[in-house]
Amino acid sequence: MSSSQAAPLRLAIIGGGVSGLSSAFYLQRQAQPGDRPLQVEIYERKSSLGGNADTVVVDQGDFVDAGGAATAFLRWADLGVNDVNLATYTEFKTVLEQIGYLDNLKPLQDTTSYFNASGALALTDDAALRDGVTDPLFSLDRADGGQLAPLIKVVHQSALNLVDQISPQYTVGQFFGDCVAKPYPMLNAAATQLHIAIDWADPALPARLGQVRDVIYYPRIAAMYFTDDRGPELLPLQSPFQYYRLQEGGVTPDRRYFEHGAQKWLEALAAYVVGGSNELVRVRIHTESEVAVQAHPGYATVQQGGREPERFDLCVMAAHADDTLALLSFGASMAQWATQVRSMLSQVNYTQGYAVCHTYAGLMPQNRNIWRTYNVLQRAPDAPSFPYRMSYVCNLHQNDPVNPEYARAGLPQFFVSLVSTLSEIPFDTMLDRVQESSRVPPHLFNALPRATQRQLNGEPLRTGYRAAADAIPHLADKAWTVFKHNVLDASCIAAQAQIYDFNQANADQLAAGQQPACALLFGGGWTVGAGLQEQCLRQSKAIAGWILPALRGALTRPQTPAANGAAAAA
Ligand SMILES: Cc1cc2nc3c(=O)[nH]c(=O)nc-3n(C[C@H](O)[C@H](O)[C@H](O)COP(=O)(O)OP(=O)(O)OC[C@H]3O[C@@H](n4cnc5c(N)ncnc54)[C@H](O)[C@@H]3O)c2cc1C
């Protein structure tokens, strides 16, 4: 019997975010005629797809034309995932080209403002400013007699050079401590590489390096979604700098936003995989399907509510580690696997905060002239914690000059802020989530993500990470969402390495024509680096590559249910 005549290999994917959807995408792209057929079932617990993506429509007030006629000015905004760097997101770019979605990525104005609450600090990084003016008084390029900006470049390059050589135990705080204590050995190679002259004998150099740390890097790293609330200095150096390399790197970074919302591209990906189903690879997506998975020797079962468990040859876990811990159990004779997997997953810590769409200028620099796309607040050095904090000016971030709506940028500025409690934003400045489609002009409505349209049509949808349990009655209709993310600390990096070994051991077995004893593979943003969309895609591509050999020949069943790696040896 040829492979194509064999019974389909049944694969379950848990999670309808970018990781789950793209795992199906890569399998579909890579399967070849003659392969064993593949039946993929994707389970998503919410009624919307896209994981943390959450696109809302907000009301900016009435626009009154010359004749006095008023029309509501409505805008969409992303509360979850929101921008990408096409210069370094190579996999992402390819996928978007393949599904015909690349043209929907529009350039954003990549400018940053660093400020403190008192107004004593106000610096703008306007290297990528395309419209508007830089005020020399606040320009980072001119700060400290023009000496700060080149030093930042040198520090940045030094950290990037170290990223692949250091252990996760080497922290951001240690790196900056070393830079201040011994500038020449730490920084000279990068200065030479960049052809930047630094006066190593300058007695002000250590203090200037302290300024680079306190004014630029600590606030910026504290505003990264995977940071540690206890302070950016505790993060492994590799965490923010691997992120920088991808999200802000490249010869010239090419940062883009998703026109009409990030959720829309994920819906396009979902439509592509379902629409591309054929006899070789059939993909079905089940929303509103909160499932539990049980691992058995050589197979897994997926159960929804009180229904009969369904049996699968393999299961890709593409939900976050904490959700995976909650949904995964182990059958009889799988105790060793249970210990191994739970110990990997439970090393991953999570932070939680809120993304809020609002008009409250109190979170912004006092001087309006230095409002930029990304606005990063410097924390007082004695602050007890560093919760994630960043404010985006939406008219710059998702409505830039290439967008015709920008002509109306004089309309009220509004922001998306990432805050640790909703009480940081006054109630009356929080924008409403528009929930009546009749208020939305057809050209705007038709361009929105399907999940946003359904909300406008009155469906009580759960989008992003905001769950029913997060309902706060008087804020229910406001434009905010919960965001959570794994902290990219040393224990998370250790868990990622273990997950890699686990996946690789199962991949080796599949390549050898054997069914893995524990028929799970782990994907999801939390399994690779900072979980940027590019990293999610790379992991999904790897997963597809591991599964493909199982389509090219019959699998033999596992002989023993013994665990691999450390647990097997124990
Ligand atoms: C606030 C924030 C901002 C970000 N911004 C960016 C950015 O600008 N650019 C960028 O590249 N990356 C960004 N990221 C990173 C990236 O977007 C995420 O890491 C990525 O979306 C993770 O995708 P995922 O599919 O792995 O997980 P998710 O998007 O979390 O999807 C997992 C899915 O699993 C589902 N699920 C969980 N349990 C079950 C169950 N029992 N049954 C069925 N389904 C279940 C969940 O409902 C969810 O939909 C950001 C992340 C966060 C948190």
Ligand as a Chemical Component Dictionary entry (heavy atoms), coordinates in Angstrom:
data_LIG
# 
_chem_comp.id                   LIG 
_chem_comp.type                 NON-POLYMER 
_chem_comp.pdbx_formal_charge   0 
_chem_comp.three_letter_code    LIG 
# 
loop_
_chem_comp_atom.comp_id 
_chem_comp_atom.atom_id 
_chem_comp_atom.alt_atom_id 
_chem_comp_atom.type_symbol 
_chem_comp_atom.charge 
_chem_comp_atom.model_Cartn_x 
_chem_comp_atom.model_Cartn_y 
_chem_comp_atom.model_Cartn_z 
_chem_comp_atom.pdbx_ordinal 
LIG C1  C1  C 0 1.023  42.380 24.758 1  
LIG C2  C2  C 0 1.813  41.690 23.688 2  
LIG C3  C3  C 0 2.267  42.419 22.601 3  
LIG C4  C4  C 0 2.995  41.797 21.603 4  
LIG N1  N1  N 0 3.415  42.525 20.552 5  
LIG C5  C5  C 0 4.085  41.931 19.547 6  
LIG C6  C6  C 0 4.469  42.659 18.411 7  
LIG O1  O1  O 0 4.199  43.843 18.316 8  
LIG N2  N2  N 0 5.127  42.009 17.412 9  
LIG C7  C7  C 0 5.422  40.688 17.484 10 
LIG O2  O2  O 0 6.009  40.145 16.550 11 
LIG N3  N3  N 0 5.073  39.975 18.571 12 
LIG C8  C8  C 0 4.416  40.564 19.592 13 
LIG N4  N4  N 0 4.026  39.837 20.685 14 
LIG C9  C9  C 0 4.413  38.427 20.751 15 
LIG C10 C10 C 0 3.488  37.524 19.965 16 
LIG O3  O3  O 0 2.408  38.233 19.456 17 
LIG C11 C11 C 0 2.927  36.450 20.818 18 
LIG O4  O4  O 0 3.930  35.787 21.506 19 
LIG C12 C12 C 0 2.159  35.483 19.917 20 
LIG O5  O5  O 0 0.945  36.078 19.561 21 
LIG C13 C13 C 0 1.953  34.164 20.566 22 
LIG O6  O6  O 0 1.154  33.400 19.709 23 
LIG P1  P1  P 0 0.766  31.949 20.098 24 
LIG O7  O7  O 0 -0.071 31.408 19.010 25 
LIG O8  O8  O 0 1.967  31.183 20.490 26 
LIG O9  O9  O 0 -0.101 32.105 21.430 27 
LIG P2  P2  P 0 -1.494 32.821 21.611 28 
LIG O10 O10 O 0 -1.618 33.972 20.695 29 
LIG O11 O11 O 0 -1.616 33.062 23.068 30 
LIG O12 O12 O 0 -2.536 31.706 21.176 31 
LIG C14 C14 C 0 -2.779 30.571 21.983 32 
LIG C15 C15 C 0 -4.236 30.204 21.843 33 
LIG O13 O13 O 0 -4.488 29.007 22.597 34 
LIG C16 C16 C 0 -5.818 29.068 23.055 35 
LIG N5  N5  N 0 -6.042 28.104 24.138 36 
LIG C17 C17 C 0 -5.525 28.139 25.390 37 
LIG N6  N6  N 0 -5.996 27.090 26.104 38 
LIG C18 C18 C 0 -6.816 26.384 25.291 39 
LIG C19 C19 C 0 -7.599 25.199 25.452 40 
LIG N7  N7  N 0 -7.679 24.524 26.616 41 
LIG N8  N8  N 0 -8.320 24.735 24.405 42 
LIG C20 C20 C 0 -8.281 25.395 23.213 43 
LIG N9  N9  N 0 -7.561 26.537 23.012 44 
LIG C21 C21 C 0 -6.829 27.020 24.035 45 
LIG C22 C22 C 0 -5.940 30.516 23.499 46 
LIG O14 O14 O 0 -7.306 30.931 23.590 47 
LIG C23 C23 C 0 -5.180 31.263 22.405 48 
LIG O15 O15 O 0 -6.030 31.737 21.382 49 
LIG C24 C24 C 0 3.289  40.425 21.703 50 
LIG C25 C25 C 0 2.836  39.694 22.800 51 
LIG C26 C26 C 0 2.107  40.318 23.787 52 
LIG C27 C27 C 0 1.623  39.511 24.947 53 
# 
loop_
_chem_comp_bond.comp_id 
_chem_comp_bond.atom_id_1 
_chem_comp_bond.atom_id_2 
_chem_comp_bond.value_order 
_chem_comp_bond.pdbx_ordinal 
LIG C1  C2  SING 1  
LIG C2  C3  SING 2  
LIG C2  C26 DOUB 3  
LIG C3  C4  DOUB 4  
LIG C4  N1  SING 5  
LIG C4  C24 SING 6  
LIG N1  C5  DOUB 7  
LIG C5  C6  SING 8  
LIG C5  C8  SING 9  
LIG C6  O1  DOUB 10 
LIG C6  N2  SING 11 
LIG N2  C7  SING 12 
LIG C7  O2  DOUB 13 
LIG C7  N3  SING 14 
LIG N3  C8  DOUB 15 
LIG C8  N4  SING 16 
LIG N4  C9  SING 17 
LIG N4  C24 SING 18 
LIG C9  C10 SING 19 
LIG C10 O3  SING 20 
LIG C10 C11 SING 21 
LIG C11 O4  SING 22 
LIG C11 C12 SING 23 
LIG C12 O5  SING 24 
LIG C12 C13 SING 25 
LIG C13 O6  SING 26 
LIG O6  P1  SING 27 
LIG P1  O7  DOUB 28 
LIG P1  O8  SING 29 
LIG P1  O9  SING 30 
LIG O9  P2  SING 31 
LIG P2  O10 DOUB 32 
LIG P2  O11 SING 33 
LIG P2  O12 SING 34 
LIG O12 C14 SING 35 
LIG C14 C15 SING 36 
LIG C15 O13 SING 37 
LIG C15 C23 SING 38 
LIG O13 C16 SING 39 
LIG C16 N5  SING 40 
LIG C16 C22 SING 41 
LIG N5  C17 SING 42 
LIG N5  C21 SING 43 
LIG C17 N6  DOUB 44 
LIG N6  C18 SING 45 
LIG C18 C19 SING 46 
LIG C18 C21 DOUB 47 
LIG C19 N7  SING 48 
LIG C19 N8  DOUB 49 
LIG N8  C20 SING 50 
LIG C20 N9  DOUB 51 
LIG N9  C21 SING 52 
LIG C22 O14 SING 53 
LIG C22 C23 SING 54 
LIG C23 O15 SING 55 
LIG C24 C25 DOUB 56 
LIG C25 C26 SING 57 
LIG C26 C27 SING 58 
# 
